């Protein structure tokens, strides 16, 4: 029996580790959700506390001690961190299979219903992943640069033989081509900046994700639907 319990705790720890590691920039993305369609909540105290718990864990892990958090209780204990797989999208919300944590590393495997989920996130994630996997080709300026060098060389030769008119022609042509190249580079850089900004606007998803994962905070409503505990992620215009 003790062996089974130990194995179970080990497996739970592995699952917590796999689901729990995520960029806090992404995790703390919705600070002011609306609960019960009318009450706006400020999750800043919860996010601050959660960040402190994560920092305490890192210190503990760095000294090879047991995973612990500091003794300060959660300022918003009704809120939990839910991370895992999106099993089903329903009109009521998302059925999620994963981990429900009351503090970093303190949670259990569960299957829950999350109402008011960020329904647009999986779409934005798919768009961003597709764009990252199919980037535009890197601009190739080698031909233009080779032609500019050729014009400069011809200008040098023309000067060497004393043909100043020909030298001016080639020098002017090299200068014109150089300006065109610089303009093209500026346009290409502007296009790349727009692409990066567009990707950033889709969401700060963890770079290692290859499939969308649920990773959010939600309020424990104390209710159940079809046997599933109901958590409310809250309405947000950012979602």
ZAVEXRO-823320 format. One line per 8 residues: their letters; for each residue x, y, z of N, C-alpha, C. Coordinates in pm, 1 decimal. Layout:
N
a) X/Y/Z/X/Y/Z/X/Y/Z ~ ...
***
This chain:
239
xxxxxxxx) 83.3/-120.6/0.0/0.0/0.0/0.0/87.1/126.1/0.0 ~ 192.1/127.6/83.8/280.4/244.4/89.0/346.9/267.9/-46.8 ~ 381.8/156.2/-113.9/445.4/169.2/-245.4/350.4/232.9/-345.2 ~ 223.7/190.8/-342.8/124.7/248.4/-434.2/105.6/397.0/-408.1 ~ 101.6/432.4/-279.2/84.2/574.1/-244.9/203.1/655.1/-294.3 ~ 324.4/600.1/-276.1/445.5/670.6/-319.6/446.2/689.2/-469.9 ~ 407.2/585.0/-542.7/401.6/594.6/-688.8/298.5/697.8/-732.0 ~ 184.6/697.4/-663.3/80.1/793.9/-696.4/125.3/936.6/-675.6
xxxxxxxx) 195.6/960.1/-563.6/245.5/1095.1/-536.9/349.7/1136.7/-639.1 ~ 433.3/1040.3/-680.4/534.5/1071.0/-781.5/471.0/1108.9/-913.1 ~ 370.6/1032.4/-955.4/301.7/1062.6/-1081.8/232.6/1196.9/-1074.8 ~ 168.3/1226.8/-961.7/102.9/1356.1/-946.4/204.5/1468.6/-954.9 ~ 322.7/1447.6/-892.8/427.1/1549.2/-899.5/473.0/1573.9/-1040.5 ~ 486.0/1467.8/-1119.2/527.3/1483.2/-1259.0/422.9/1558.6/-1338.1 ~ 296.1/1526.9/-1314.4/188.4/1597.2/-1386.5/186.2/1743.2/-1347.6 ~ 199.1/1770.5/-1217.9/201.5/1909.6/-1172.5/315.6/1985.1/-1238.3
xxxxxxxx) 430.7/1919.6/-1249.7/546.9/1985.3/-1310.5/521.5/2013.4/-1457.5 ~ 461.4/1917.8/-1528.6/441.8/1934.6/-1672.7/336.9/2039.0/-1702.8 ~ 232.5/2046.4/-1618.2/127.1/2143.6/-1642.6/157.9/2279.1/-1581.1 ~ 238.0/2280.6/-1472.3/251.5/2402.0/-1392.7/353.6/2501.0/-1442.6 ~ 445.9/2459.4/-1527.0/550.8/2550.4/-1570.1/503.9/2629.6/-1691.9 ~ 479.4/2754.4/-1671.5/432.3/2839.2/-1780.0/477.4/2981.0/-1752.3 ~ 497.1/3056.7/-1858.0/538.1/3195.6/-1842.9/435.6/3271.9/-1760.5 ~ 483.9/3344.4/-1658.0/390.4/3422.5/-1577.9/330.5/3536.6/-1658.8
xxxxxxxx) 398.5/3580.5/-1763.8/338.6/3681.6/-1850.3/209.0/3629.3/-1911.4 ~ 210.0/3500.7/-1945.3/89.8/3439.3/-2001.0/-8.9/3405.4/-1890.7 ~ 39.0/3349.3/-1782.1/-48.1/3305.5/-1673.8/-124.6/3421.2/-1612.2 ~ -61.2/3537.7/-1598.5/-123.1/3652.1/-1531.5/-184.6/3749.4/-1632.6 ~ -244.6/3696.4/-1738.4/-288.4/3783.1/-1848.3/-424.2/3847.7/-1826.0 ~ -511.2/3790.6/-1743.4/-644.5/3847.3/-1724.4/-657.2/3894.5/-1579.7 ~ -636.6/4023.2/-1558.4/-631.8/4076.0/-1421.2/-766.5/4124.2/-1369.1 ~ -861.9/4148.0/-1458.4/-988.4/4207.6/-1412.7/-1109.0/4136.0/-1472.4
xxxxxxxx) -1126.9/4007.7/-1442.0/-1243.2/3935.6/-1496.1/-1372.4/3979.1/-1427.2 ~ -1481.9/3960.0/-1496.0/-1614.5/3992.2/-1442.2/-1682.8/3861.8/-1403.3 ~ -1716.9/3850.0/-1275.4/-1778.3/3729.4/-1221.6/-1928.6/3751.0/-1205.4 ~ -2005.4/3645.6/-1229.7/-2151.8/3650.8/-1219.6/-2210.7/3758.4/-1310.8 ~ -2136.9/3785.7/-1418.5/-2181.2/3880.4/-1521.2/-2193.3/4023.9/-1471.8 ~ -2144.5/4053.6/-1350.6/-2162.3/4189.2/-1301.1/-2053.4/4235.7/-1204.5 ~ -1980.4/4144.0/-1142.8/-1882.2/4182.2/-1041.6/-1743.0/4175.7/-1101.2 ~ -1676.2/4289.1/-1109.7/-1539.7/4292.8/-1160.9/-1441.9/4266.0/-1047.4
xxxxxxxx) -1354.9/4169.4/-1069.4/-1256.8/4132.1/-968.3/-1117.6/4180.1/-1009.5 ~ -1042.5/4224.6/-913.4/-903.0/4262.0/-936.1/-816.5/4148.0/-883.6 ~ -752.9/4074.4/-974.9/-672.4/3958.6/-935.6/-526.8/3994.8/-906.4 ~ -495.7/4123.3/-902.6/-357.0/4164.4/-877.0/-303.0/4107.2/-746.8 ~ -379.7/4109.9/-634.6/-326.2/4049.3/-510.5/-296.7/3900.1/-526.8 ~ -384.1/3829.5/-597.7/-362.3/3686.4/-619.5/-238.6/3662.6/-704.8 ~ -223.0/3741.1/-809.8/-107.4/3723.8/-897.3/23.1/3754.1/-823.6 ~ 19.8/3858.7/-741.3/138.5/3893.7/-664.1/174.2/3780.9/-567.3
xxxxxxxx) 73.6/3729.2/-498.5/96.9/3619.5/-403.9/146.6/3495.5/-477.3 ~ 86.2/3463.7/-590.1/125.1/3344.7/-666.0/271.3/3355.9/-712.8 ~ 306.7/3475.5/-757.9/444.5/3497.3/-799.4/542.0/3478.0/-684.8 ~ 502.6/3521.2/-563.5/588.3/3502.3/-446.8/603.1/3354.1/-414.2 ~ 494.7/3277.8/-429.4/501.3/3133.6/-405.1/595.0/3066.0/-504.9 ~ 587.0/3106.1/-631.0/675.3/3049.9/-733.0/821.2/3081.0/-700.1 ~ 845.4/3204.4/-654.2/981.7/3242.9/-618.1/1031.1/3159.4/-500.3 ~ 943.2/3134.0/-402.1/981.2/3052.7/-286.7/1014.5/2910.7/-330.0
xxxxxxxx) 938.9/2858.9/-425.9/967.1/2724.8/-477.8/1103.3/2720.1/-545.7 ~ 1133.2/2821.5/-624.9/1261.4/2823.2/-695.4/1378.0/2825.9/-596.6 ~ 1364.3/2902.9/-490.3/1469.4/2908.5/-388.5/1485.5/2771.8/-323.6 ~ 1370.9/2707.4/-291.3/1376.4/2576.3/-227.6/1439.8/2473.2/-319.9 ~ 1399.5/2474.1/-444.8/1454.9/2378.5/-540.6/1603.2/2403.3/-563.4 ~ 1644.2/2528.0/-557.7/1784.3/2560.3/-580.9/1875.5/2510.8/-470.0 ~ 1818.5/2490.7/-351.0/1899.3/2439.6/-240.0/1874.1/2291.0/-217.1 ~ 1806.0/2228.3/-313.4/1781.1/2084.2/-307.3/1700.3/2043.3/-185.1
xxxxxxxx) 1609.8/2127.8/-140.9/1522.6/2092.8/-29.5/1385.8/2059.8/-85.0 ~ 1293.8/2025.1/1.9/1158.9/1990.6/-42.1/1090.5/2113.3/-100.2 ~ 996.9/2089.0/-190.3/923.2/2199.0/-250.9/829.8/2258.1/-147.3 ~ 850.0/2383.8/-114.4/766.7/2450.2/-14.4/728.2/2587.5/-66.6 ~ 628.0/2644.4/-5.5/590.9/2782.2/-33.8/598.5/2858.7/97.3 ~ 592.5/2991.0/88.0/598.3/3065.2/214.0/466.0/3049.5/288.0 ~ 461.5/3095.8/411.5/347.2/3068.0/499.4/230.7/3163.3/480.0 ~ 243.4/3260.8/393.9/135.5/3356.4/374.1/20.3/3290.3/299.8
xxxxxxxx) -102.0/3292.0/354.9/-214.7/3228.6/286.0/-256.7/3309.6/163.6 ~ -325.3/3244.0/74.4/-373.0/3311.4/-45.9/-468.6/3424.3/-9.4 ~ -452.2/3541.7/-68.3/-545.2/3651.6/-40.5/-681.4/3629.4/-105.9 ~ -689.0/3535.1/-199.4/-815.2/3506.6/-268.3/-829.4/3354.2/-279.2 ~ -857.3/3286.6/-166.3/-854.0/3139.5/-162.1/-959.2/3071.8/-248.4 ~ -1063.1/3143.5/-287.3/-1166.5/3081.9/-371.1/-1121.1/3065.9/-516.1 ~ -1010.1/3130.8/-550.8/-958.6/3122.6/-687.3/-852.7/3013.2/-696.6 ~ -860.1/2936.1/-805.7/-766.3/2825.7/-826.9/-700.5/2838.8/-963.8
xxxxxxxx) -584.2/2780.5/-973.3/-513.2/2773.6/-1100.9/-548.5/2641.3/-1168.0 ~ -602.4/2648.2/-1288.1/-643.1/2529.1/-1361.7/-556.4/2517.5/-1485.8 ~ -490.1/2403.0/-1499.8/-405.4/2381.3/-1615.8/-423.6/2237.9/-1664.5 ~ -426.1/2221.8/-1796.4/-441.6/2087.6/-1850.4/-496.3/2088.9/-1991.2 ~ -560.2/1979.7/-2027.1/-608.3/1959.9/-2163.3/-752.2/2007.3/-2178.6 ~ -777.8/2073.8/-2290.3/-913.7/2111.3/-2325.6/-980.2/1989.6/-2389.5 ~ -1066.8/1921.7/-2313.3/-1127.6/1796.5/-2358.0/-1246.0/1821.7/-2449.3 ~ -1326.8/1921.6/-2413.9/-1449.5/1946.7/-2490.3/-1493.7/2091.2/-2472.0
xxxxxxxx) -1538.8/2150.9/-2582.3/-1600.7/2282.3/-2576.6/-1751.7/2264.4/-2585.0 ~ -1821.6/2318.0/-2488.2/-1966.9/2306.7/-2483.9/-2026.9/2446.9/-2475.0 ~ -2157.4/2460.9/-2498.4/-2219.8/2593.1/-2481.7/-2203.4/2647.7/-2340.2 ~ -2192.0/2558.5/-2241.9/-2177.6/2602.8/-2103.0/-2035.7/2648.3/-2072.1 ~ -1937.9/2588.4/-2138.7/-1798.5/2622.0/-2111.3/-1705.6/2513.4/-2161.5 ~ -1590.0/2504.5/-2098.9/-1489.0/2405.5/-2137.5/-1482.0/2295.1/-2034.1 ~ -1478.3/2170.2/-2082.8/-1446.4/2057.1/-1996.7/-1294.7/2040.8/-2000.9 ~ -1232.5/2053.2/-1884.1/-1086.6/2051.2/-1874.7/-1042.2/1934.3/-1788.4
xxxxxxxx) -944.4/1860.5/-1836.0/-883.8/1752.3/-1758.7/-740.1/1791.7/-1727.7 ~ -711.2/1805.1/-1598.3/-576.3/1847.8/-1563.8/-558.5/1864.5/-1415.0 ~ -498.3/1975.2/-1377.7/-463.8/2002.2/-1238.0/-538.4/2125.8/-1189.2 ~ -594.2/2114.9/-1069.7/-654.1/2229.6/-1001.7/-567.3/2259.5/-880.5 ~ -500.8/2374.1/-881.9/-406.4/2411.2/-776.2/-461.1/2525.0/-691.3 ~ -441.6/2512.6/-561.2/-472.2/2623.0/-470.3/-348.3/2705.3/-439.8 ~ -231.6/2649.7/-471.7/-102.0/2717.2/-462.3/-10.1/2645.0/-558.9 ~ 98.9/2707.3/-600.2/188.9/2640.1/-693.7/236.3/2505.2/-639.6
xxxxxxxx) 207.5/2398.6/-714.8/248.5/2265.5/-673.4/157.7/2200.3/-572.4 ~ 51.6/2269.1/-529.8/-43.1/2214.7/-432.2/-177.7/2198.1/-500.8 ~ -206.5/2077.1/-546.6/-330.1/2055.8/-619.1/-355.3/1909.9/-643.0 ~ -452.0/1881.7/-728.0/-489.5/1743.7/-754.9/-538.6/1731.7/-897.6 ~ -528.2/1609.7/-949.0/-584.8/1580.6/-1080.5/-735.6/1591.7/-1072.5 ~ -794.9/1652.1/-1173.8/-939.4/1670.2/-1169.6/-993.5/1692.8/-1309.9 ~ -1121.7/1677.8/-1321.2/-1192.9/1706.4/-1445.4/-1301.2/1806.9/-1409.6 ~ -1295.3/1925.5/-1466.9/-1383.5/2033.8/-1424.1/-1448.3/2100.6/-1545.5
xxxxxxxx) -1549.6/2178.9/-1516.7/-1614.2/2262.5/-1618.0/-1576.9/2406.9/-1590.8 ~ -1514.0/2472.1/-1687.9/-1476.2/2613.1/-1675.4/-1573.2/2696.6/-1757.3 ~ -1651.5/2778.4/-1689.0/-1743.2/2867.3/-1760.1/-1672.9/2999.6/-1787.8 ~ -1720.4/3069.6/-1887.8/-1659.1/3193.9/-1934.6/-1510.4/3174.1/-1967.4 ~ -1477.5/3070.4/-2042.6/-1336.9/3048.6/-2078.2/-1294.4/3144.1/-2189.3 ~ -1165.3/3156.8/-2213.2/-1116.6/3241.4/-2324.7/-1131.9/3167.6/-2457.7 ~ -1250.9/3167.8/-2512.3/-1282.5/3083.9/-2628.5/-1201.1/3119.5/-2752.3 ~ -1156.6/3242.3/-2762.5/-1079.6/3281.9/-2881.1/-933.4/3241.5/-2874.1
xxxxxxxx) -886.7/3204.2/-2756.6/-744.9/3171.6/-2742.9/-700.0/3053.3/-2828.6 ~ -774.5/2941.6/-2831.0/-729.3/2830.8/-2916.9/-718.5/2870.5/-3063.6 ~ -807.6/2959.3/-3109.0/-802.7/3005.1/-3248.0/-677.5/3089.0/-3270.6 ~ -652.6/3182.8/-3177.5/-534.0/3267.4/-3191.0/-406.8/3184.7/-3180.5 ~ -407.2/3083.6/-3092.5/-289.6/2998.7/-3078.4/-261.7/2924.5/-3209.2 ~ -366.0/2868.9/-3271.3/-347.2/2796.5/-3397.2/-294.2/2889.3/-3505.5 ~ -344.7/3012.0/-3508.4/-297.2/3108.6/-3607.2/-149.3/3140.6/-3584.6 ~ -111.6/3160.9/-3458.1/27.1/3196.0/-3428.8/119.5/3078.9/-3457.1
xxxxxxxx) 78.5/2958.5/-3419.5/162.9/2841.6/-3442.5/185.4/2820.4/-3592.0 ~ 78.5/2836.2/-3672.2/91.6/2819.4/-3816.8/185.3/2924.4/-3875.0 ~ 174.3/3047.8/-3826.7/260.7/3154.9/-3877.8/406.6/3130.7/-3840.2 ~ 429.9/3081.6/-3718.0/567.1/3055.8/-3674.8/629.9/2939.0/-3750.3 ~ 547.2/2842.7/-3786.7/598.6/2726.7/-3859.3/619.2/2756.2/-4008.2 ~ 559.9/2864.5/-4055.2/573.1/2900.1/-4196.9/615.4/3046.0/-4211.2 ~ 734.3/3078.8/-4165.6/779.9/3218.4/-4173.8/808.7/3257.7/-4317.9 ~ 803.1/3386.1/-4347.4/837.5/3431.4/-4482.9/985.4/3407.6/-4510.5
xxxxxxxx) 1022.7/3393.2/-4637.8/1165.0/3370.7/-4669.5/1249.6/3491.4/-4630.8 ~ 1371.9/3464.2/-4592.4/1465.7/3571.5/-4558.7/1503.4/3647.8/-4684.9 ~ 1493.0/3780.0/-4682.6/1527.7/3858.0/-4803.4/1671.0/3831.4/-4848.3 ~ 1688.6/3819.5/-4979.2/1821.4/3795.7/-5037.2/1861.9/3918.3/-5118.2 ~ 1963.6/3987.3/-5072.3/2009.2/4109.5/-5138.3/2140.8/4088.1/-5214.0 ~ 2179.4/3963.3/-5229.8/2312.0/3935.4/-5286.7/2326.6/3987.7/-5429.6 ~ 2222.5/3975.6/-5510.6/2232.6/4021.8/-5649.6/2247.7/4173.6/-5656.0 ~ 2166.9/4244.7/-5577.4/2177.2/4390.8/-5577.0/2315.2/4435.1/-5526.9
xxxxxxxx) 2364.2/4369.5/-5422.1/2494.5/4407.4/-5367.2/2607.4/4376.9/-5466.9 ~ 2593.9/4264.9/-5539.4/2694.3/4230.7/-5640.4/2695.5/4333.2/-5753.5 ~ 2579.9/4380.8/-5794.4/2571.9/4480.7/-5900.8/2631.8/4613.8/-5855.6 ~ 2605.4/4651.6/-5729.6/2663.1/4775.6/-5676.6/2815.1/4766.2/-5675.4 ~ 2867.4/4652.4/-5632.3/3012.7/4633.4/-5633.1/3069.1/4640.9/-5774.9 ~ 2994.2/4584.9/-5870.5/3038.6/4589.2/-6009.9/3043.2/4733.5/-6060.5 ~ 2942.9/4814.4/-6025.7/2941.5/4954.6/-6066.7/3058.9/5030.4/-6005.6 ~ 3086.8/5001.9/-5876.9/3200.3/5067.8/-5811.1/3332.4/5029.4/-5878.1
xxxxxxxx) 3345.3/4904.0/-5912.8/3468.4/4859.2/-5979.4/3486.3/4924.9/-6116.4 ~ 3375.4/4935.3/-6187.9/3382.5/4997.9/-6320.5/3417.3/5145.7/-6308.0 ~ 3363.2/5209.6/-6205.0/3397.0/5350.4/-6181.5/3545.8/5364.7/-6150.9 ~ 3599.6/5272.4/-6075.0/3742.0/5275.7/-6040.5/3828.7/5259.1/-6166.1 ~ 3788.6/5163.4/-6250.4/3864.7/5140.1/-6373.4/3857.3/5261.0/-6466.0 ~ 3736.2/5319.5/-6476.9/3719.6/5437.1/-6562.8/3808.3/5551.6/-6515.2 ~ 3818.5/5567.5/-6384.8/3906.0/5671.3/-6330.0/4052.7/5642.7/-6360.3 ~ 4087.2/5512.3/-6353.1/4226.8/5473.5/-6377.4/4269.6/5502.9/-6520.7
xxxxxxxx) 4175.2/5489.2/-6613.3/4210.6/5514.0/-6754.1/4184.5/5658.9/-6794.0 ~ 4137.7/5740.1/-6698.4/4118.9/5882.4/-6724.5/3988.0/5919.0/-6788.8 ~ 3889.2/5826.2/-6792.6/3757.9/5857.0/-6850.9/3666.1/5904.0/-6738.9 ~ 3670.2/6035.8/-6714.1/3594.4/6090.3/-6600.9/3443.2/6084.0/-6622.8 ~ 3399.5/6103.3/-6747.8/3255.8/6094.3/-6774.8/3203.4/5954.0/-6743.6 ~ 3277.9/5852.4/-6787.7/3236.5/5714.5/-6760.3/3242.1/5684.2/-6611.0 ~ 3344.7/5743.9/-6546.4/3353.4/5726.0/-6401.3/3230.6/5783.5/-6331.8 ~ 3189.0/5903.9/-6369.8/3071.3/5967.1/-6309.7/2945.7/5883.5/-6334.7
xxxxxxxx) 2937.3/5827.6/-6456.0/2818.1/5747.3/-6488.7/2809.1/5626.0/-6395.2 ~ 2920.0/5552.3/-6384.1/2917.3/5432.3/-6301.0/2900.5/5466.5/-6152.8 ~ 2963.5/5573.3/-6107.2/2950.8/5614.2/-5967.2/2806.6/5654.4/-5935.5 ~ 2744.8/5729.0/-6030.0/2604.7/5769.2/-6011.1/2513.2/5647.2/-6009.9 ~ 2540.3/5551.8/-6098.3/2458.9/5430.9/-6104.9/2473.1/5348.1/-5976.9 ~ 2595.3/5339.1/-5925.6/2617.0/5265.8/-5801.0/2543.0/5332.1/-5685.4 ~ 2547.0/5465.8/-5682.1/2478.1/5538.7/-5576.4/2326.8/5518.5/-5584.9 ~ 2273.9/5521.8/-5707.6/2129.2/5501.8/-5726.1/2087.2/5362.4/-5680.0
xxxxxxxx) 2163.7/5263.0/-5719.1/2130.9/5125.6/-5680.4/2143.6/5105.5/-5529.3 ~ 2240.3/5174.7/-5469.0/2257.4/5165.1/-5324.1/2137.3/5222.6/-5251.1 ~ 2085.6/5338.0/-5299.5/1966.6/5398.4/-5237.5/1845.8/5307.0/-5252.9 ~ 1830.9/5246.8/-5369.1/1719.2/5154.2/-5390.6/1728.5/5035.0/-5296.5 ~ 1849.6/4985.3/-5277.2/1868.8/4871.7/-5187.4/1833.9/4909.6/-5044.5 ~ 1878.7/5025.4/-5000.9/1849.1/5068.8/-4864.2/1699.8/5086.7/-4844.5 ~ 1630.9/5142.4/-4943.9/1485.4/5157.2/-4935.5/1417.1/5020.6/-4925.9 ~ 1466.6/4924.9/-5004.5/1408.8/4790.7/-5001.4/1429.2/4725.5/-4865.0
xxxxxxxx) 1547.8/4744.4/-4809.3/1574.7/4688.1/-4677.2/1483.5/4750.0/-4571.4 ~ 1460.6/4881.4/-4581.6/1372.1/4947.6/-4485.7/1229.3/4895.6/-4498.6 ~ 1184.2/4876.9/-4622.1/1050.2/4823.4/-4643.3/1037.6/4680.9/-4589.0 ~ 1139.4/4600.1/-4614.0/1137.4/4462.2/-4564.7/1138.6/4458.4/-4412.4 ~ 1217.1/4547.3/-4350.7/1222.3/4551.0/-4205.1/1089.5/4596.1/-4147.1 ~ 1026.1/4694.4/-4213.1/894.9/4740.4/-4167.4/792.2/4627.7/-4176.4 ~ 798.1/4549.6/-4284.4/707.1/4436.4/-4299.8/731.4/4332.0/-4191.6 ~ 858.1/4308.2/-4158.0/891.0/4212.1/-4052.6/843.7/4262.7/-3917.0
xxxxxxxx) 856.8/4392.3/-3892.1/807.8/4449.3/-3766.2/656.8/4433.8/-3755.0 ~ 585.8/4455.5/-3865.7/440.1/4438.2/-3863.9/404.1/4292.6/-3836.9 ~ 482.1/4200.8/-3895.3/455.2/4058.1/-3873.6/476.3/4020.7/-3727.3 ~ 586.0/4070.4/-3668.3/614.4/4040.5/-3527.7/506.9/4098.9/-3437.3 ~ 465.8/4222.0/-3464.4/360.8/4285.1/-3384.3/229.7/4208.6/-3396.5 ~ 201.4/4160.9/-3516.7/80.0/4082.9/-3537.8/84.8/3952.2/-3460.0 ~ 202.0/3888.0/-3459.4/217.2/3763.9/-3383.1/202.7/3790.3/-3233.3 ~ 263.6/3898.9/-3185.6/253.6/3932.3/-3043.4/109.3/3960.9/-3002.7
xxxxxxxx) 33.9/4020.7/-3094.1/-105.2/4053.2/-3064.1/-191.4/3928.1/-3049.2 ~ -147.5/3817.5/-3107.2/-224.5/3693.1/-3098.0/-214.9/3631.6/-2958.6 ~ -110.4/3665.4/-2883.8/-99.2/3613.0/-2748.0/42.7/3572.4/-2713.9 ~ 75.3/3582.3/-2585.1/209.1/3548.4/-2536.2/211.1/3401.9/-2492.8 ~ 180.7/3312.7/-2586.3/175.0/3170.6/-2554.7/315.5/3115.8/-2528.9 ~ 328.9/3019.5/-2438.3/460.6/2959.2/-2414.1/520.0/2903.3/-2542.2 ~ 646.8/2927.8/-2563.1/712.5/2891.3/-2688.5/715.4/2741.0/-2710.9 ~ 713.9/2662.6/-2601.9/725.6/2517.4/-2617.9/593.1/2449.9/-2652.5
xxxxxxxx) 483.9/2522.4/-2646.7/354.1/2461.0/-2676.7/343.5/2422.7/-2823.7 ~ 302.3/2298.5/-2848.6/269.9/2254.1/-2982.6/120.5/2231.0/-2998.4 ~ 50.2/2221.7/-2886.3/-95.9/2215.7/-2884.2/-144.4/2311.5/-2776.2 ~ -264.8/2361.8/-2792.7/-318.0/2455.9/-2694.8/-343.1/2385.2/-2562.2 ~ -305.7/2451.9/-2453.2/-328.6/2401.7/-2318.7/-406.7/2505.4/-2239.2 ~ -498.2/2458.0/-2160.4/-569.7/2547.7/-2069.9/-475.0/2585.7/-1956.3 ~ -465.9/2712.8/-1927.3/-380.1/2759.7/-1819.2/-433.2/2893.0/-1771.1 ~ -513.7/2889.7/-1666.2/-581.9/3011.3/-1622.4/-622.7/3000.1/-1476.1
xxxxxxxx) -667.2/3112.7/-1422.9/-724.4/3116.6/-1289.0/-876.3/3125.0/-1300.3 ~ -944.9/3056.9/-1208.9/-1091.7/3058.0/-1212.4/-1145.8/3047.0/-1070.5 ~ -1264.2/3099.4/-1052.9/-1329.6/3101.8/-921.8/-1407.6/2972.3/-900.4 ~ -1384.8/2909.4/-786.1/-1461.7/2790.5/-749.0/-1602.6/2833.7/-710.0 ~ -1700.8/2798.8/-793.1/-1838.8/2842.1/-766.8/-1907.7/2756.4/-662.8 ~ -1850.9/2638.6/-633.4/-1915.9/2547.8/-539.5/-2028.6/2468.6/-602.0 ~ -2052.8/2490.3/-730.0/-2160.6/2418.6/-799.4/-2103.4/2302.6/-880.4 ~ -2192.9/2216.7/-925.8/-2156.4/2108.4/-1015.6/-2256.2/2100.3/-1130.2
xxxxxxxx) -2205.9/2062.4/-1246.5/-2290.6/2038.8/-1363.3/-2250.5/1902.7/-1420.6 ~ -2346.5/1813.3/-1425.2/-2320.3/1677.0/-1473.1/-2204.5/1611.8/-1398.1 ~ -2198.9/1638.2/-1268.5/-2096.9/1578.0/-1185.8/-1962.1/1647.5/-1190.0 ~ -1951.1/1755.6/-1268.6/-1823.6/1827.1/-1280.7/-1825.1/1953.0/-1194.4 ~ -1722.7/1973.8/-1112.9/-1711.9/2100.6/-1039.5/-1705.8/2217.2/-1138.5 ~ -1772.8/2325.3/-1106.0/-1780.8/2440.4/-1195.9/-1690.2/2552.2/-1145.1 ~ -1601.8/2597.5/-1233.6/-1514.0/2710.1/-1205.8/-1543.2/2820.8/-1305.8 ~ -1543.1/2944.1/-1256.9/-1576.0/3059.0/-1341.4/-1449.0/3140.2/-1369.1
xxxxxxx) -1406.1/3140.7/-1497.2/-1287.9/3218.8/-1534.9/-1320.3/3366.7/-1549.3 ~ -1448.2/3400.0/-1557.4/-1487.7/3539.9/-1563.7/-1487.7/3595.7/-1703.7 ~ -1573.8/3692.5/-1726.1/-1577.8/3761.1/-1855.0/-1463.2/3861.5/-1863.2 ~ -1411.6/3878.6/-1981.5/-1304.5/3976.6/-2002.6/-1305.2/4019.9/-2147.6 ~ -1296.1/4150.0/-2170.6/-1289.3/4201.2/-2307.8/-1160.1/4158.3/-2375.5 ~ -1057.2/4123.2/-2296.1/-929.2/4082.7/-2351.9/-933.8/3942.3/-2410.1 ~ -1032.6/3864.4/-2371.8/-1038.6/3726.0/-2417.1/-1088.6/3715.3/-2561.1
***
